[in-house]
């Protein structure tokens, strides 16, 4: 394998899945209860209903988010503010609610779709709206009690906080950073497969950032722990929200200083060095292994490397 220094000279970053939301999140309005009441009462306010964290989409060849009216959402449903639509929609308020969708499906012909499948079907900034809604509603469902004193908490700041009714502590939605990286050595990149991956599926290696650790240190540690690969320079590429349940995927390239693989078999079933031609074939679906789908930032990493 050859020198990989030119790999770090510059990159054109392809589009990243689950990004590009058309909504203005309007943070200044979240802290104003009166403004929220006014927004919820507007005739153009709409809700994305999430049934068991699964969005309701329209039927047909080109699915879209089925934006429900306020009257279609149970009054006691957990509801969060997503933001304001663009100027073409008059800055209409957009919310999300956790609620059963049977009536909505029956009345408007919608369908409840797994959030991952919905992101693939939508394929643009609307997928980020689904990701935002899923992450927030999932967080509220799992944080009904205060981690400080154990008392019940209530939704606050239009869904971007919970307040403890006992000690008064405020709790905010958390995003867990995850590094996902391609180790590069000359004209080869390292991909691996976990034991639970579909047959023939390989991806970039990944792992959670640990407390007291920089992103660069996490990249180096994960590559060494999982595959025995030592690294030098690390180059950031892009990031992606990943709402399963609530992570931020931080994509990077790492300059590998050795090529001998030593697997952590608890984490990886197999790892291999691949060429750009092999990656191109995998991305096209014609190779002997399967690459991640376009929605995943691992796809973006591989695409950027071969481009």
BELTA-V862851 format. One line per field, one symbol per residue. psi: psi as a letter, one per 20 degrees, with the letter a starting at -180 (. if undefined). A space follows every 10 residues. Layout:
psi=???
This chain:
psi=qrqjhihjhq qoorqpqkrk piqoilhhhh jnhghggggh iqhjqqpopo oljpqprqra hnqrpnoqrh iipphjqppq phaprrhhjk kpqprqqoqq jghggghjka qppphghghg hgjbhhhhgg gggggghggh hjliqpigii qqqqprlkij rqppifijqp pqpqpppppp qpppockqqp qrpqhjqqpj pqrqqrqqpq pkprghhggg gghgghjkpq qdqpoqgrrp pnlmhnropo pqqpopirip poqoihhphq qqpqrhhhgg gghijjajrp qqrhhqihgg ggghgi.
